[in-house]
Each structure stands twice: as structure tokens, then as C-alpha cells.
Amino acid sequence: MIAIITGDSSNCNNHIIRLFYMDLQDRLILLMSHSGMTPTDLEKASNIDRMRWSNIKRRQVRAGAPEIEAAGKLWPQYAYWLVTGLTQPEAGHISPEIEETRRNLKGAG
């Protein structure tokens, strides 16, 4: 589940919190976007046709075992999160959000 907080941060009354559930397909699409890899890049890295990756990203087809396995091999630090939606940072199992937070904290320090 993800919480998105929107509105003016100076006024707590204007914040809207939206909660939604991310399934495996949502997480894979997020990971594809986070990686910056194009469908052609994914095809080269996984030997899975670029149109298949493109159709997954556009939600025209559901990701299957080959794509999930390929994503786990491409991004092993996200594999546990991809499949379960859970993280275990102490064991190296992170999400793209955790990585982004770490980067932001390093940049701020």
C-alpha cells in the first residue's frame, strides 16, 4: 500500500491522503520507469521482445513468469519487493522508494 500526500505543506488541513494497493504488475511498471530502461534496453538485457515489455508497461498484457524472473535478475535488490511488496532493508531487499530516500539523504548531508 502506498500513501500519497498532496497539498500545501504549510497547511495540514489542505493535505489529501490517498491510499492504494500496488500489485505485482504495478510494482514492475514502477520498477521499469524507475530504471530508465526503454523496452529496447529491456529486450537486450532479457531476450524478451521489446513489444512485450511495452505492452506490460501500457497494461495491455499482464507480466508473466519470464518477465518477473528477468526483472529479478536485472534488479536483484528489488526482487523480494517486486514479488511480495515487502522490504527488508537490513537484508538488502529494498524498493525504489527506499533507494531514492537514501540518495536524497546522502545529497542533503
Backbone bond lengths (Angstrom), bond angles and torsions (degrees), N, CA, C in turn:
res aa  C-N    CA-C-N  psi(-1)  N-CA   C-N-CA  omega(-1)  CA-C   N-CA-C  phi
1 M - - - 1.433 - - 1.520 108.11 -
2 I 1.310 116.30 141.00 1.450 122.47 -179.19 1.516 108.38 -121.22
3 A 1.300 116.75 139.62 1.463 122.01 174.25 1.514 107.85 -108.70
4 I 1.302 116.62 127.25 1.449 121.98 175.72 1.518 107.03 -113.46
5 I 1.310 116.09 123.29 1.454 121.16 -179.68 1.517 107.16 -108.46
6 T 1.321 115.49 124.96 1.447 119.90 -178.59 1.515 109.83 -124.48
7 G 1.298 116.29 164.89 1.455 120.79 176.85 1.509 111.68 113.20
8 D 1.309 114.87 -178.47 1.459 122.84 -179.38 1.521 109.53 -75.16
9 S 1.326 116.99 119.44 1.461 120.00 -176.20 1.522 112.92 -69.52
10 S 1.325 117.90 -14.26 1.460 119.44 179.78 1.525 112.02 -82.10
11 N 1.319 117.08 -12.54 1.463 120.81 -178.94 1.515 108.88 -130.88
12 C 1.326 117.73 104.12 1.465 122.77 -175.96 1.516 112.31 -60.98
13 N 1.327 118.07 -25.58 1.464 120.56 -178.81 1.525 112.24 -69.86
14 N 1.331 117.73 -19.21 1.458 120.97 -178.66 1.521 113.25 -90.33
15 H 1.321 117.16 -1.62 1.465 120.18 -178.39 1.521 110.65 -77.90
16 I 1.289 114.70 137.86 1.459 122.10 173.93 1.513 106.74 -117.36
17 I 1.303 115.89 127.20 1.464 119.56 178.31 1.519 107.41 -107.26
18 R 1.330 115.23 121.55 1.453 120.51 177.33 1.514 107.90 -113.36
19 L 1.308 116.34 128.29 1.457 121.29 177.79 1.520 108.54 -110.13
20 F 1.302 116.36 136.98 1.454 119.00 173.72 1.516 109.60 -147.71
21 Y 1.286 113.93 153.38 1.461 121.95 -178.31 1.515 109.06 -90.16
22 M 1.323 116.40 133.01 1.462 121.37 174.90 1.523 108.65 -103.03
23 D 1.313 116.07 124.30 1.463 118.60 174.39 1.527 108.55 -93.88
24 L 1.304 116.24 -179.01 1.457 121.30 -176.51 1.527 111.40 -57.32
25 Q 1.312 117.19 -41.47 1.463 121.39 179.17 1.538 110.20 -60.79
26 D 1.321 116.73 -45.39 1.471 120.80 177.85 1.524 110.68 -59.18
27 R 1.336 115.85 -44.35 1.464 119.48 -178.48 1.528 111.32 -66.16
28 L 1.330 117.53 -38.85 1.463 120.28 178.52 1.524 110.09 -64.90
29 I 1.309 117.75 -42.93 1.463 121.09 179.20 1.525 109.97 -63.81
30 L 1.331 116.93 -41.96 1.459 120.40 176.48 1.521 110.73 -60.62
31 L 1.307 116.55 -43.62 1.462 121.70 -179.74 1.528 111.12 -64.54
32 M 1.323 116.69 -41.01 1.464 120.02 177.67 1.530 110.26 -61.50
33 S 1.316 116.71 -43.34 1.463 120.68 178.99 1.521 110.93 -66.72
34 H 1.325 116.16 -43.95 1.464 121.72 -179.00 1.531 111.46 -61.16
35 S 1.316 116.70 -36.45 1.465 120.60 -176.59 1.521 112.35 -71.15
36 G 1.324 116.36 -25.87 1.457 119.76 -176.14 1.521 113.36 77.59
37 M 1.329 116.72 4.09 1.460 120.05 -179.72 1.526 110.28 -78.85
38 T 1.312 115.82 137.50 1.461 120.97 176.29 1.535 108.68 -83.36
39 P 1.327 117.29 165.12 1.465 118.52 174.45 1.535 112.72 -55.61
40 T 1.321 116.68 -34.27 1.471 119.91 177.39 1.527 110.52 -66.68
41 D 1.339 117.13 -41.74 1.467 120.84 176.26 1.523 110.50 -60.42
42 L 1.334 115.29 -43.67 1.471 119.93 -179.46 1.520 111.13 -65.13
43 E 1.332 116.84 -37.52 1.466 120.59 177.30 1.524 110.35 -61.48
44 K 1.326 116.78 -45.78 1.470 121.12 -179.62 1.528 111.33 -63.21
45 A 1.333 116.37 -38.34 1.460 120.60 -176.90 1.520 113.35 -78.77
46 S 1.339 117.35 -25.00 1.467 119.99 -171.48 1.524 115.49 -120.32
47 N 1.329 116.94 -12.80 1.471 121.83 -173.17 1.530 112.49 63.52
48 I 1.327 116.49 22.73 1.467 121.97 173.07 1.525 106.42 -106.23
49 D 1.325 116.22 130.80 1.456 122.58 -173.88 1.526 112.94 -49.71
50 R 1.329 115.05 136.76 1.467 120.02 -178.50 1.526 112.83 -60.86
51 M 1.326 117.18 -31.21 1.471 119.47 178.19 1.529 110.72 -66.76
52 R 1.311 116.61 -33.33 1.472 120.51 176.27 1.532 109.57 -63.01
53 W 1.355 116.64 -46.83 1.462 120.16 178.44 1.527 110.51 -62.31
54 S 1.310 116.34 -42.07 1.461 120.56 -179.88 1.534 111.10 -63.39
55 N 1.325 116.56 -42.57 1.460 120.41 178.87 1.527 112.38 -66.17
56 I 1.322 116.98 -33.87 1.470 120.73 175.68 1.521 109.08 -64.92
57 K 1.321 116.09 -47.43 1.464 120.50 -178.30 1.528 111.88 -62.22
58 R 1.333 116.64 -34.39 1.477 120.84 178.36 1.526 112.55 -86.46
59 R 1.329 116.68 3.99 1.464 123.64 179.17 1.536 113.07 62.71
60 Q 1.313 116.47 28.11 1.458 120.15 176.74 1.520 111.63 -83.80
61 V 1.335 116.11 -23.21 1.469 121.82 175.57 1.516 108.22 -139.33
62 R 1.318 116.42 158.55 1.462 121.87 176.24 1.530 108.64 -88.22
63 A 1.305 115.53 145.21 1.468 120.31 175.17 1.519 108.77 -68.03
64 G 1.300 115.26 140.85 1.458 120.80 177.72 1.521 110.80 -110.54
65 A 1.305 114.96 -176.25 1.464 120.87 -178.74 1.534 112.66 -55.42
66 P 1.338 120.18 -41.50 1.468 118.52 -179.02 1.532 112.99 -61.04
67 E 1.331 116.88 -40.74 1.463 120.35 -179.34 1.532 111.38 -70.79
68 I 1.308 116.53 -38.96 1.466 120.76 179.19 1.528 109.78 -66.24
69 E 1.325 116.05 -43.10 1.461 120.07 177.76 1.531 110.51 -63.28
70 A 1.330 116.69 -42.51 1.465 120.57 179.19 1.527 110.61 -62.79
71 A 1.325 117.27 -43.27 1.470 120.98 179.11 1.527 110.29 -62.36
72 G 1.320 117.45 -40.68 1.461 121.09 178.21 1.517 112.69 -62.85
73 K 1.321 116.32 -34.95 1.468 120.36 178.09 1.530 111.23 -76.62
74 L 1.335 116.65 -36.33 1.462 120.32 179.24 1.529 111.86 -69.87
75 W 1.327 116.00 -39.01 1.463 122.14 -175.65 1.528 109.75 -130.83
76 P 1.333 118.05 71.75 1.470 119.83 -175.52 1.527 113.92 -61.47
77 Q 1.317 118.08 -27.40 1.459 120.35 179.10 1.531 111.98 -66.70
78 Y 1.336 116.46 -19.35 1.474 121.46 -179.63 1.531 113.30 -104.85
79 A 1.316 118.44 -3.08 1.464 121.44 -171.92 1.529 112.89 -58.19
80 Y 1.319 117.25 -46.59 1.471 120.82 -179.35 1.526 110.09 -63.57
81 W 1.331 116.46 -45.48 1.471 120.93 178.65 1.522 110.38 -62.92
82 L 1.328 117.41 -41.77 1.459 121.09 -179.01 1.524 111.14 -57.23
83 V 1.305 116.73 -45.95 1.461 121.48 -175.01 1.531 112.94 -79.98
84 T 1.341 116.90 -37.41 1.472 119.41 -173.39 1.519 114.72 -107.16
85 G 1.324 116.97 -23.42 1.455 120.63 -173.01 1.517 112.46 82.28
86 L 1.332 116.75 3.35 1.461 122.30 -178.85 1.521 110.19 -107.74
87 T 1.315 115.89 157.87 1.454 120.69 175.86 1.520 109.63 -124.08
88 Q 1.306 115.33 156.63 1.464 124.41 173.29 1.520 106.38 -142.02
89 P 1.344 116.89 76.57 1.468 119.60 -175.50 1.524 113.80 -55.55
90 E 1.333 116.47 -34.85 1.471 119.25 -179.54 1.524 112.29 -64.36
91 A 1.333 116.87 -21.41 1.464 121.49 178.50 1.535 111.88 -103.95
92 G 1.343 116.17 5.17 1.461 119.78 179.34 1.514 114.53 86.79
93 H 1.323 117.73 5.97 1.467 122.01 179.30 1.520 108.24 -94.12
94 I 1.338 115.97 99.78 1.457 120.28 -174.45 1.524 111.35 -118.96
95 S 1.316 114.86 175.27 1.458 122.28 174.35 1.523 107.82 -115.25
96 P 1.330 117.93 165.27 1.464 118.88 176.30 1.531 112.38 -58.07
97 E 1.329 116.84 -32.92 1.466 120.32 179.37 1.526 111.29 -64.82
98 I 1.324 116.98 -40.81 1.467 120.52 178.16 1.526 110.07 -64.16
99 E 1.330 116.82 -43.11 1.462 119.98 179.18 1.528 110.35 -62.03
100 E 1.316 116.67 -43.09 1.469 120.28 179.74 1.529 111.03 -63.92
101 T 1.319 117.26 -41.55 1.466 121.30 177.81 1.517 110.37 -61.76
102 R 1.324 117.30 -43.80 1.466 120.97 178.27 1.528 110.92 -60.44
103 R 1.332 116.28 -43.39 1.463 120.40 179.36 1.530 110.89 -63.00
104 N 1.334 116.26 -42.95 1.453 120.40 179.68 1.517 111.78 -64.01
105 L 1.327 116.28 -39.41 1.473 119.86 179.27 1.526 111.22 -67.59
106 K 1.328 117.26 -38.88 1.465 120.19 177.48 1.515 110.52 -65.41
107 G 1.335 116.45 -38.80 1.455 120.94 179.61 1.521 112.49 -68.95
108 A 1.324 116.61 -29.33 1.458 120.72 -178.64 1.530 112.18 -81.65
109 G 1.321 116.31 -20.00 1.460 120.64 -173.99 1.455 114.98 -92.12
